[in-house]
Amino acid sequence: MANGRRASRKERAAAELDARPQAAALAAETEADMRSDLFFSRAIIHSLREGIIVIDRDLIIREFNPAAERLTGQRASDRIGQKARQLSRDESPIFEVLRTGRAFYNVESTLQDGRVWNCNFVPLRVGGRIVAAIQTFTDVTEQKKMEQQLKAARDELDEAFALTLPNTKVEFKLKNTPEFRDVYDPETGTIRITEVIPDGGYRHVINALKVLADLHRSGGMSLIGIDKDDLVRAVIFHDLGKSQPKLAPGDVVDPKAAFEPSKLHAERSAAIARDFYNENPAVVALVRYHHHDDSELPPDFPISHMPMLRLLKLVDGLSAALTRRGSTVSIATEGVNVIWHETSPHPRYHGAWSLNLFTGERVFLGHDVPDQLQEGRRIGGL
């Protein structure tokens, strides 16, 4: 029994000796993996264009990547290991992150020097304990300036357009006529509402006038049969009699049942233009028949108005693309032809066409932007 016990101890000792090199090798491999992972993680952090600062619970900076150096104008060697300083005018959410673990995303922070950062603040947890807060940030100062300039330009356009309207009642009606963005289901023939545009009628008219302005620049208003003033007045009045259903995002409806026939609101709009605003017969006729096909027009419709009616229908359709489909449009005239290209998320509408205003002939030119429009301006919706 004694010999057996001595043999067992020797075997255990030998096994332990054999295991030591294996354990050492495993430990070295694990340490190498950890060093490799750490190197890889730091390489990712240092490659990001967003500034990253890691601040521990004592408000000591533990990480300060190159993008943070660029955005703050400070060196990482001067900041890592130092107390964090507040750069924004308002109190940073980082204190609440460290205290509660709550994350904050897309926080606009105005710095003391006037710059604007878009920031995210998230907790760093180890073993369930909050040990630090991570702040990522990008400089959006120029973007905010552009947004402010765009808003100012839209306000100016709004004021200028209001001056062209007959009175405030027309403006009120347009601003309170909604339009809808939707997705069409060809199998059921229904649409699903994705967005309600409360002032869609107003935007629709402004977008139509933007298209007309581009046509005017390319000479479209100089064509025989086109009266610029009548066309502008027709654009203003053409949907004034529209009555829209009350719908909300997510609603699925049959458009033929939910919306009144377009010819009805065109007739109503024409009556408003004639009876309340004494518009001339040409404007009234354009408004009344802008949803009629050529074959549906009455025998006494003046043939001299046909180019203008076709142009109004085209402008109305392109404005719908800008207002409801989120498309961009380029347009120009070439003789008696109007050429346009619509860049649309809807395949059915994406492409280029030409329309002969005198004959009504419409030709599909392909999906690419034609040469005539390569240097042209792209119109985006309001």
C-alpha positions, 0 to 999 in steps of 0.5 A: 500500500505504501509503494502504491501511495509513493507511485501515485505521488510521483505520477501526480508530480510528473503530471504537474510538471508536464502541465506547467509548460502547457499552462504557460503556453495557454496563458501566453496565448491568452495574453497575446489574444488580449493584446491583439484584441486591445490593439484591434479595438484601439485601431477601430477607435482611432480610425473613426471620424467621430470624436470619442472621449471616455471619462471615468467616474472620477471625471478623469479622461481615459480615452481621447481619439484622433478625431477628438483631437481634431474637433477640440484642438487639444492633444490626447497626450495633454488630456488623457489622465486629466480632469474633464472640462465642460466645453458646452454652454449647458450642463453635459448629460454625462453626469446623469449617465455616470449616476443612472446609466441612462444613455442619451442620443443625438444631443445637440450641444452648443459650445462656448465658442458657438460651434454645434456638436451632435453628441451621444452619451452612453455608459460603459459597464464592467460586470454590471457596474458603471465604470465610465461614460463614453461620449461620441460627437461630430461637428454639425455647425455648417449643417445647422447654418445651412438649415437656418439659411434654408428656413430663412429662404423658405420664409422669404418664399412663403412671404413672396408667394403670399403676395401673389395670392388673391387674398388670405382665404386662398392661402388659408384654404391651401394651407389646410388642404392635406396631401398624402404619401402612400404605398400602392399594393398592385394585388389589392388595388389599395394604398397604405398611408405612410405620411400626412402633409398637413399643408400639402395643398400649399406645397403643391402649388409652390412646387408647381410654380417652381417647375413653371419658373424652370420652364420660363428660364428655358423659354417654355413661356415664349411658345405660341399658345402659352400665356404665362399669367394665365398659367400662373393663375390656373396653378394657384386655383387648380386645386382650390376646390379639393376636399380630402378625406381624413386619413392617418399613417397606417390606414389602408384604403381603396383610393377610388373609394376614399378620394373623390373623382378628380374631375369633381374638385376641378369643376369646383375649383373652376367655379370658385375662380369664376364666381368669387374671383372673376377670373377670365374664361381662359383660366377657368377653362384650364382649371375645369379641364386639367383632369380631362384627357384630350378625347374628353374635352367638349367640342367648344374647348378652344384649340388655341388653349391646348398647348397651355392645358397640356402644360398645366397637366404636366406641371400638376403631375410633376408637382405631385411628384415633388410633393407626394413622391419625394422625387427630384425633377429636371425640365427644359423645352426644345422647340414645341417639346417639353423634356423632363426627367424624374428621379423617383423611388417609384420605378413606375415614375423614374425616367425621362419623357418628352411631350409635344405641346402642340400634338400631345405626343408623349415619348418615353426616352429611357431611365437615364438623364437625357443629354439636354438635361445634363447641365440643368438644375434639379428641382427638389420638393418643398 
